[in-house]
Amino acid sequence: MKLARNILIIYSYIMFTVLIIVGPEFHKYKLFVLFLQILFFCTGPLFLIFIDWKKKRNKNRAKINGK
């Protein structure tokens, strides 16, 4: 799971960097490129926060049900 997390973060930031470099070539799609940059910049960390939250929630449920 840790490898998948690291790959997700690395992929997100690589795509963000690629869009910063290549983005100015697409003058017609400035807003779309900006949206993609924000999406790739936020996707990795937010997805990891969601995974950690879900894992902690499941542990708490097991403790409550198991008593």
C-alpha positions in Angstrom: 0.0 0.0 0.0 2.9 2.4 0.8 4.3 1.9 -2.7 0.9 2.7 -4.3 0.7 5.9 -2.2 4.2 7.0 -3.2 3.5 6.2 -6.9 0.2 8.2 -6.7 2.0 11.3 -5.2 4.9 11.1 -7.7 2.5 10.7 -10.6 0.4 13.6 -9.5 3.3 16.0 -9.1 4.9 14.8 -12.4 1.7 15.6 -14.2 1.5 19.0 -12.4 5.0 19.8 -13.5 4.3 18.7 -17.1 1.3 20.9 -17.3 3.3 23.9 -16.0 5.9 23.3 -18.7 3.5 22.5 -21.6 0.5 24.6 -20.5 1.5 27.9 -22.1 1.4 26.2 -25.5 -2.4 25.9 -25.3 -3.6 29.5 -25.4 -7.2 28.6 -26.1 -7.4 26.2 -23.1 -5.9 28.3 -20.3 -8.8 27.7 -17.9 -8.9 24.0 -18.6 -5.1 23.7 -18.1 -5.3 25.6 -14.8 -8.1 23.2 -13.7 -6.0 20.2 -14.6 -3.0 21.7 -12.7 -5.1 22.2 -9.6 -6.6 18.7 -10.0 -3.2 17.0 -10.3 -1.7 19.1 -7.5 -4.5 18.3 -5.0 -5.3 14.7 -6.0 -2.4 12.9 -4.5 -2.4 14.4 -1.0 -6.3 14.5 -0.7 -6.5 10.9 -1.8 -4.0 9.9 0.8 -5.9 11.8 3.5 -9.0 10.0 2.5 -7.3 6.6 2.6 -5.9 7.3 6.1 -9.2 8.5 7.3 -11.0 5.5 6.0 -8.4 3.1 7.6 -8.7 4.8 11.0 -12.5 4.7 10.8 -12.5 1.0 10.0 -10.1 0.3 13.0 -12.5 2.3 15.3 -15.5 0.2 14.1 -13.6 -3.0 14.7 -12.9 -1.9 18.3 -16.5 -0.9 18.9 -18.0 -4.1 17.4 -15.4 -6.3 19.1 -15.5 -4.6 22.5 
